[in-house]
Amino acid sequence: MTKILLLSDTHSHIDDTILKYVNLADEVWHAGDIGDLSVTDAIKKIKPLRAVYGNIDDAKARLEFPLNNRFMCEGVEVLITHIGGYPGKYSPSIRQELMLNPPKLFICGHSHILKVMPDNKLGLLHMNPGAAGMHGFQQVRTMLRFEIDGDKIQNLEVVEMPKKV
């Protein structure tokens, strides 16, 4: 069983609350708009990190992280990108890949809106953890915690944090 902390849209922000949850995870996944790489450097000092760059990320982030990250976690194929859209309204940049070869778990960020929903047509689970950073319109910062056990995605938990620290 692998315990995952999923976050996105940190926009250069990391704090003790985020790091507390990093410590509780086996792996951390970041769905882009990292901002300053000190965020991912702090995470990598504690736990393994898988990440993608987002639209606000600079050339240094784009050298370190890919636009799309496709991998296996136990028995679950995962695809992470920053701008991905939602079931039935996927972004043109990723739509064809999803249609031709859907993963079991599709993750994106960008909207700052937490959303977890199945795509029954493609047989995948879509996750957007919302925004963990201070920048943006969201009133509550959010992250997701869940477990992958073999081919099962289970024990999903929303972590809410106040916008003002």
C-alpha positions as CSV (number, residue, x, y, z in Angstrom):
1,M,0.0,0.0,0.0
2,T,1.3,3.5,-0.9
3,K,0.1,6.6,0.8
4,I,-0.1,9.6,-1.5
5,L,-0.3,13.3,-0.8
6,L,-1.5,15.1,-3.9
7,L,-1.2,18.9,-4.2
8,S,-1.1,21.5,-6.9
9,D,-0.9,25.3,-7.4
10,T,1.4,26.1,-4.5
11,H,2.6,29.2,-6.3
12,S,5.9,29.3,-4.3
13,H,4.1,28.7,-1.0
14,I,5.1,25.9,1.5
15,D,4.4,25.9,5.2
16,D,4.4,23.7,8.2
17,T,0.9,22.3,7.6
18,I,1.8,21.1,4.1
19,L,5.1,19.7,5.4
20,K,3.2,17.8,8.2
21,Y,1.2,16.0,5.6
22,V,4.3,15.4,3.4
23,N,5.7,13.5,6.4
24,L,2.7,11.3,6.6
25,A,2.8,10.3,3.0
26,D,4.9,7.6,1.2
27,E,5.0,9.8,-2.0
28,V,4.0,13.3,-2.9
29,W,2.6,14.2,-6.3
30,H,2.4,17.8,-7.5
31,A,0.2,18.8,-10.4
32,G,2.0,22.0,-11.4
33,D,2.2,25.7,-10.8
34,I,5.0,25.0,-8.3
35,G,6.4,28.5,-8.4
36,D,9.8,28.7,-6.7
37,L,11.6,25.4,-6.8
38,S,12.3,25.8,-3.0
39,V,8.8,24.2,-2.7
40,T,9.7,21.0,-4.4
41,D,13.2,21.0,-2.9
42,A,11.7,21.1,0.6
43,I,9.4,18.2,-0.3
44,K,12.2,16.1,-1.9
45,K,14.3,16.4,1.2
46,I,11.5,14.5,3.1
47,K,9.7,12.1,0.6
48,P,9.9,11.0,-3.0
49,L,8.2,13.5,-5.4
50,R,6.6,13.2,-8.8
51,A,5.6,16.5,-10.4
52,V,4.8,18.3,-13.6
53,Y,5.3,22.0,-14.5
54,G,2.4,24.4,-14.8
55,N,1.7,27.5,-16.9
56,I,3.3,29.8,-14.3
57,D,6.5,27.8,-13.9
58,D,9.8,29.1,-15.3
59,A,12.5,27.5,-17.4
60,K,14.2,25.9,-14.4
61,A,11.0,24.1,-13.4
62,R,10.5,23.0,-17.0
63,L,14.0,21.5,-17.1
64,E,13.4,19.6,-13.9
65,F,9.8,18.4,-14.4
66,P,7.8,17.2,-17.5
67,L,4.6,18.7,-18.9
68,N,3.0,15.2,-18.5
69,N,4.0,12.5,-16.2
70,R,2.7,9.0,-16.8
71,F,3.8,6.2,-14.5
72,M,2.6,3.1,-12.6
73,C,2.0,3.2,-8.8
74,E,1.5,-0.4,-7.7
75,G,-1.2,-1.6,-10.1
76,V,-2.6,1.8,-11.0
77,E,-1.5,3.7,-14.2
78,V,-1.4,7.4,-13.4
79,L,-1.2,10.4,-15.7
80,I,-0.6,13.9,-14.3
81,T,-0.6,17.1,-16.2
82,H,-1.3,20.7,-15.1
83,I,-4.1,21.9,-17.5
84,G,-6.3,18.8,-18.1
85,G,-9.9,19.9,-17.9
86,Y,-12.6,17.5,-16.6
87,P,-14.5,14.5,-17.9
88,G,-16.4,15.4,-21.0
89,K,-14.4,18.7,-21.2
90,Y,-10.8,17.7,-21.4
91,S,-8.2,20.1,-22.5
92,P,-7.3,19.8,-26.3
93,S,-3.6,19.3,-25.3
94,I,-4.3,16.0,-23.5
95,R,-7.7,14.8,-24.9
96,Q,-6.3,12.6,-27.6
97,E,-3.9,10.8,-25.3
98,L,-6.8,10.2,-22.8
99,M,-9.1,8.8,-25.6
100,L,-6.4,6.5,-27.1
101,N,-4.9,5.2,-23.9
102,P,-6.8,6.2,-20.7
103,P,-5.0,5.8,-17.4
104,K,-6.8,4.5,-14.4
105,L,-6.1,7.8,-12.5
106,F,-6.0,11.2,-14.3
107,I,-4.7,14.1,-12.2
108,C,-4.6,17.8,-13.1
109,G,-4.5,21.2,-11.3
110,H,-4.8,24.7,-12.7
111,S,-8.4,25.6,-11.9
112,H,-7.8,25.9,-8.1
113,I,-11.1,24.0,-7.7
114,L,-11.0,20.7,-5.9
115,K,-12.9,18.0,-7.8
116,V,-12.8,14.2,-7.8
117,M,-15.1,12.5,-10.3
118,P,-15.3,9.3,-12.3
119,D,-15.2,9.3,-16.1
120,N,-17.4,6.3,-16.8
121,K,-16.9,6.6,-20.5
122,L,-13.1,6.2,-20.3
123,G,-13.1,4.1,-17.1
124,L,-10.8,6.5,-15.2
125,L,-10.9,8.5,-12.0
126,H,-10.3,12.2,-12.3
127,M,-8.7,14.2,-9.5
128,N,-7.9,17.9,-9.1
129,P,-6.6,18.7,-5.6
130,G,-7.5,22.4,-5.8
131,A,-4.8,24.8,-4.7
132,A,-2.4,24.5,-1.7
133,G,-0.9,27.9,-2.2
134,M,-1.9,31.4,-1.1
135,H,-2.3,32.8,-4.6
136,G,-5.7,32.7,-6.3
137,F,-9.4,33.1,-5.7
138,Q,-10.0,30.1,-3.5
139,Q,-11.1,30.7,0.0
140,V,-9.8,27.5,1.4
141,R,-6.5,25.8,0.4
142,T,-6.9,22.1,-0.3
143,M,-4.8,18.9,-0.9
144,L,-5.9,15.3,-1.3
145,R,-4.6,12.2,0.6
146,F,-5.4,8.7,-0.6
147,E,-3.9,5.2,-0.8
148,I,-3.1,2.9,-3.7
149,D,-3.3,-0.7,-2.7
150,G,-2.6,-2.9,-5.6
151,D,-5.1,-1.8,-8.3
152,K,-7.4,0.0,-5.8
153,I,-7.6,3.8,-5.1
154,Q,-9.0,4.1,-1.6
155,N,-9.4,6.1,1.6
156,L,-9.6,9.4,-0.1
157,E,-9.4,12.4,2.2
158,V,-9.7,16.1,1.6
159,V,-7.3,18.3,3.6
160,E,-8.5,21.8,4.0
161,M,-6.3,24.6,5.2
162,P,-7.1,28.2,6.0
163,K,-6.0,30.7,3.3
164,K,-4.5,33.0,6.0
165,V,-1.7,31.4,7.9
